[in-house]
Amino acid sequence: NGWNKTGSDTLREEAAMRGVDPNRILFLPRLDQPAHLDRIAGFDLHLDSFIYGAHSTASEALWSGVPLLTIRGAAFASRVAVSLL
């Protein structure tokens, strides 16, 4: 699917060490926007990245009714999702 295998494996391993079922972390293929919005509406949570956080993806999650968890950083790129909340 084009994802960095090492990165996705690391994220799943870290989740498991913290009591989160690694199968709940999804790495999904790109879709057209209507299909993408339909898909994310079923998610439990949008976990934002840091230091470079979500921009339009955070907006799409919120439009779809998905809670967004983010933190504010010092740079513009790390404050966009916070500004959406």
C-alpha positions in Angstrom: 0.0 0.0 0.0 3.0 2.3 -0.2 3.4 2.9 3.6 6.8 2.8 5.2 6.7 -0.7 6.7 9.2 0.2 9.5 7.2 3.2 10.5 3.8 1.4 10.6 5.3 -1.5 12.5 6.9 0.8 15.0 3.6 2.7 15.6 1.8 -0.6 16.1 4.5 -1.9 18.5 4.4 1.3 20.5 0.6 1.1 20.7 0.7 -2.5 22.0 3.3 -1.6 24.7 0.7 1.0 25.9 -2.2 -1.3 26.0 -3.8 -0.3 22.6 -4.7 -3.1 20.2 -2.3 -2.5 17.3 -5.0 -3.8 14.9 -7.0 -0.6 15.7 -4.3 1.5 14.0 -5.1 1.7 10.3 -2.9 2.6 7.3 -5.3 2.9 4.4 -4.9 3.5 0.7 -5.8 6.8 -0.9 -9.4 7.3 -2.0 -11.3 10.0 -3.8 -12.7 12.6 -1.4 -16.4 11.4 -1.2 -15.2 7.8 -0.4 -12.5 9.2 2.0 -15.1 11.2 4.0 -17.5 8.2 4.1 -14.6 6.0 5.4 -13.4 8.4 8.1 -16.9 8.9 9.5 -16.6 5.4 11.0 -13.4 6.1 12.9 -13.3 6.4 16.7 -10.6 9.1 16.9 -8.3 11.2 14.7 -5.0 11.3 16.4 -3.0 14.3 15.1 0.7 14.1 14.4 3.3 16.4 15.9 5.3 18.6 15.0 3.7 18.9 11.6 0.0 18.4 12.3 -3.1 17.8 10.3 -4.6 20.6 8.2 -7.3 19.7 5.8 -7.4 16.1 7.2 -8.3 17.5 10.6 -11.1 19.6 9.1 -12.4 16.5 7.3 -12.4 14.5 10.5 -14.3 17.2 12.3 -16.8 17.5 9.4 -17.3 13.8 9.6 -18.0 13.9 13.4 -14.8 12.3 14.4 -13.1 13.6 17.6 -9.7 15.2 17.1 -6.9 14.8 19.6 -4.0 17.3 19.0 -1.5 19.4 20.8 -0.4 23.0 20.0 3.2 23.6 19.0 5.2 26.7 18.5 5.2 26.8 14.7 2.2 27.5 12.5 2.2 24.0 11.1 1.7 22.6 14.6 -1.1 24.9 15.5 -3.6 24.5 12.6 -5.6 21.6 14.1 -5.8 23.5 17.4 -7.2 26.5 15.6 -9.9 24.3 14.1 -11.1 23.3 17.6 
